[in-house]
Amino acid sequence: MAGIIGKASFIESGGRPSEIPISIDLYKLAADSNLSVPAYLQQEYGQKADKNYANGSVFSQVMASLNIPINAKGRGFRGMALGDVLDGTFQASITQDAKTACAILAPAAILSIVEENPAEDRTDTLSMFEKLIAIDESISSDTFAIPIFDLSNADKRQASAIGQSAISYVGRLTISRKSHTIPTFSYGLKASDEALKACSINAITIHLRSLRKSLASNLVRQQLNSLINGDRDMDIKPLPVVPINKYDSEAGNGVLTHKAYMKWLWNDRGIYQVDYVLCNEDDYFRIIERKGCPNISLEQMAYATKPINKNIFEPQIFILNEGVVPPGTLVGIDSRYAIARLKNSWANFDAVEEMVMLNGKALHFYERQVVYRHDDQAFKVTTLN
């Protein structure tokens, strides 16, 4: 590794410290591998790390070796002022190697704290969107081709005896003819010298998390809009729309009936099962106030005649802002198959170098991600108009 270099250590099996170089080039190497800095260090040294220290996390062990432990909530690295970490004044006696390593690793440590927001503890749009993702992957390139899996009419074919080497059901897997670039989004924070010395890293990460959440919320709305209404740049066509009166002649013209709603949900149930319905707020009320919907007592009376081969349950409703889903439109998805995402987050190499050289005036973080329809048949769209 060239350039500015510091030193830190992790704990090898048996408790022996092992010193490693900490360079700004870590960010470039991690980005080239489509990994965060902590994930890159784990990939490089994780096999040697002692699992009894910080659960074998190389990054946590490295931060602890610099006397800025990252896992202590409200203390350690999180409770320090960023300016003190960057100039080494958080500790009376610190070597130049350790001071340099602290400054280099600070952006990666801050990013890891910003992103540690457990989805299972949240009920906001961002966290709920995570539950819609069927496949979440990273790739080593900034371009990709969309996989296309064709399972046409598999549910309508007759099962029949075949010879030993024959195949009766065949799906076709291809990729899009055009390669696509994964879009990049960024957020950051500029700070004065006084602010760097006065504000704890905890306070800074709260502000950065708020910035990231605003960016991510807008991004989710854009991505869902593209999944439903199509995206020319990604060669994604709009989803086909079936009028609700196909399922019940009394439905339509803004009216939703219980019969139409349930038949729409049950359609193609042999392979797919709608577990989320996406709509705007007004259409949510149309769903819960739909004509002919049985009340609790009627449902209890009818339970004895409930068919055993239909998964009768109310899917969860995902309410979206106006403009994401057209008014009067319901979008059902089977979250096991519907949506795929490619993503990566990193602290920019040039920005980190500038931060270390200038003793830290700005933080820049980047997210590269794209979502696409993994299986078009796992979506179904109806209009109530």
N, C-alpha and C positions, 0 to 999 in steps of 0.2 A: 504494500500500500504506500502510495506517495503522498506528499503534501504534509499537512499538519497532523502530527501523531502524538497521542497520549498512551498511557498504559493503565490497564485494570486487570482484574483476575476473576476467574470463576473457580468453583470447588470441584475438583476431580473426585472420583470414587475413592473412598478412604479418607476424605477430608483434607487432601493436599491442595493448596492454592496453585493455580496454573495461570501464569501471566499471559495476556494477549494484547496485541497492539489495537488501539482505538483511533481510527482515522476518519476524516470526513468522507473518504471514499466508501465507507460503510454504506452510506445512503445510496450511492450510485450502484454498488454491488447488490444491495437489497432490491432496488427498483428494477435492475436488470433481471433479477430472479423473480420479479413480481411478488416480492415479500416485504413485510415491514422489517425494520431493523431488529426488533426482538425476535421475530420469526427467522430471520437470516442467521442471527447468532445461534439460535437453537438448532438450526439445520447444520451449522458448521461445527458446533462443539457439544451439542446435546447428548451425543452418545457417550461422551466422557464425563458429563456432569454428574455429581452425586445427587441422587434422588432424595436424599434426606435433608438437603438444604433447599429451601424455597421451592419444594416440590420438583426439583430438577430444572427450574427455570434459569437458563444461563443469564438472561438479561437482569433478572432480579438479583442474582448472585453478583454480577458485575457492578450493579448500582450499589449494593451493600458494601462491596470492597472499596468503594470510593467514599464511604460514610454518608451516602445519600440514599438510604433504603427507600424503595418506591412503594412497598406494600403496606407501610404503616399509615393508616388513615388519619389525616389531620396532622401527622408528624413526619419526620424524615424529609424526603424530597418534597412532599406535598405542602408541608408547612413552611418551607424556606422561601425567601424572596428570590425571584429568578436572577436579579442582578447579582446577588451574593453567590449563587451557583456559578454564574458565568465568570466572575472575577476571582473566585476562590476564597472570598472573605467569610464564608460560612464556617470556616475551620481555621484555627490559629496556625497550625502547622500542616501545610499541604504541599506536596511536591509539585513541580511544574508539570510532570507527566499526568498526575491525578487531576490537576486543575484543567488541563487541556481536555482530558477524557470527559470530565464533568460537562464542560461547555459543549463538546461535540454530541454527547448523548442526551442533553437536555431536550431538544426538539422531539426526539423519538420517544422519550419518557412522557412528555406532555401529550403527544398524540395518543399514546396508549391509555392515558387517563381520560382524555376527551372521549375516546371510543368505548370505555368500559361502562356502558349504560344498559344493564340487563333488560332485554325485551320482555321477559316473562313477568317483570314487575311493573309493566307499563300498560296503559290502555289507550294511548294516543295513536294517531294515524300512522306514524312511523313504525311503531312497534307492531301494530296490527298488520301493516304491510309485510313485515318479516314473515308472518304466518302464511302469507300467500305464496311465498317462494318455494317452488318444488326443487329446484336445482340451484345451488350457489357455488360458483367455481371461480378460480383464478387461472389465467393463462400467462405465458411468458412473453407474449407479443402484444403490441397495441392494436393489432388488427385481428379480425376473426371472420369466420364464415358461419352462417346460421345452419345448424343441422336440420334436415327435413326428414321426418319419419312418416311414412305412408302406411296406414293400417286400414286402407279403404275396404269397407264392406266385410271386415273380418267377423263382425258380430252377426252377419247374415248368411255366412257360408254354412254348408251342411258338413257335419262331422262324419267321416267315413273311414273305413279300414283302408290301410295303405300297405305297400310293400316295405321291407325293412329299411331300404335306403331312400325312400321317397319322403317328401315334405308336403303336407297338405295345407298348412297356413304359412304364408310368406309375407313378411313386412319388408318395405323397401326403405333403406337409409341412404340419403344423399345429402349434399351440402349446397348452399346457395351458390350460384355462379359468380356472384359479386362479393368481394371481400369488403368488410366494413371496418372503419376506424372507431375504436372505443372512445366516446367523448370524455373530455377532462373538465372537471369543475374544481374551483379553488376557493379557499377562504383564508383569512389571516388577521393579524393584529399588530398594529404599530404602537410602540410605547415610548414614553420619555424616560430619561435617565432616572428621574425622581420616582416615576411609577414602577420601574423595574426594581428599585430598592425598597419601595413601600408595600408593594402588593405581593401576597404569597402566591405560590404556584397554584394552590387550590383556587384562589380567586380568579386567576388568569384562565384556568381551565374551564371554570363556570362560564366566563364570557365567550371563550372559544366554542364551548359546547352549544351555547345559544346561537352563535353564528352558524355553526355546522347544522343545527336543527332547522334553522330557517332555510338554508340552502337545500337540505335533504327533503324538507316538506314540499318545497316547490318542485324539486326533481321528481318526487314520487307522483305528484299530480300530472306532470308532463309525461312520465313513463306510462302511467295508467291510461292517459288519453291516447297515447300512441298505440298501446296494445289493443285498445277498443276501436279507435277510429282510423288506425293505420298511420304509417310513417313512410313517406316517399324516399327519404334518405336511406332508410333501412330496408326498403323494398317490402314493407309490411302492408298488406292490403287490409281495408276495413273488415271487421267481422260481419258475416251475413246476419241479417235481422229477420226474424219470423214474427208476424203480427200475432198478438195474443188471442185474437178471435179464431185462430186456427184450432185452438184447444177448447173453446167454448163460444158458441155464437152469441151468447149474452155479454161477452166481454168485448172490450174495445171502446173507442171514442172516450178514452179517459177512465173507463170502468175496468176494474180488476175483480174477477170472481174467484172464489176459492177453488172451484173446479178447474178453471183455466190455469191458475197458479200451480196447483199440485200436478196437473198433467204436464205442464212445462218442465217442472222440476224432475218428474219421473222419466221424461223422454231420454232415450239412450241410457237408461239406468243399468243395462247389462254390463257396460264397461265403465261408464262415468257416473259420478254421484256429486251433485252440486252441494258444496258445503259452505260457500259464501255467495251472497248476492250483493252486487255493487249497484248503487243508485244514488240519486240526490235526496235531499231531506223530504221534499214534498212527496216523492214516490215511495219513500219509506212509510209514510202515513197511509198511502194507498194500500201498501202490503198489509199493514196491521189492521186496517179497517176494511179489508176486502169483502165484497158481497158474498154472503153465504158461509162465512168462516164460522165453524162451530165454536160455541163457548166451552168452558171447561166441563160443565156438567154433561153436555152432549157428547163430548169426546170420551168421557168416562163411560157413558152408556154404550157408545159404539165400540169400545175397546175389544169386546168379545168377538166382534166381526172384523177386526183389523186384519188385512191380508198379511200373511207371514213372509211373502216374497217381495214386498215393497218396503224399502227403507223409509218409512214415513217419519220425518222429523223436520223441524224448522231450521233451515240453514241460517247461519249468522249473517247479519246485515252490515255491510260496510258503507257508511254514508260518506259521500264525496262532495266536494265543493261544486257549485254551479259551473258548468262548462267542461268538466271532466267527462261526465256521462250526459248525453243529451236528455232533455226533459222528457218524461214519459217512457224512459228506457230502463230495462232491468238487464243486468249482465250477471249470469251465473257462471261460476268456475268450480272446477274440481282441483283443489289446491295441491293434490298429489302429483298432477301432471302438467298444470297449465303454464306456469311462468318459470323462466330460467333467468339467471343473472350472472354476469361476469363483472368482477370488481377488483379494485386495488386502491389502497391509500398509502401515501408516503409523504415525507417531508422532502421538499425539493432540494437537490444536491447544491445548486448554486446559492439558494437562499440560506442554507445552513452554513456554507462557507463564509458568506457575507456576515452572517450573524456572529460567528466565532471571531472573525477578523475585526469586526467593528464593536465587539463586546455587546452585541445583542440589542438591536433597535426594533426588529420586526420578526414575526413568525409567519411562515407561509406553509400551508398544507394543501395537498392536492388529492382529489379522488377521481379515479377513472372507473366508470361503470356504465353498463348498458343492460337493459332487460329486453327480452323478446319472448314471443309465444313459443313455448317448447312443444306444445301439442294443441293445434287449433281446435281439435274436437273436444278438448276439455273446457272450451268456452261455449256458452250459448247466450244469445241475445234476443230479447223480445221487446216490442214496442206496444205500449198501451193505447196509443193514439189511433 
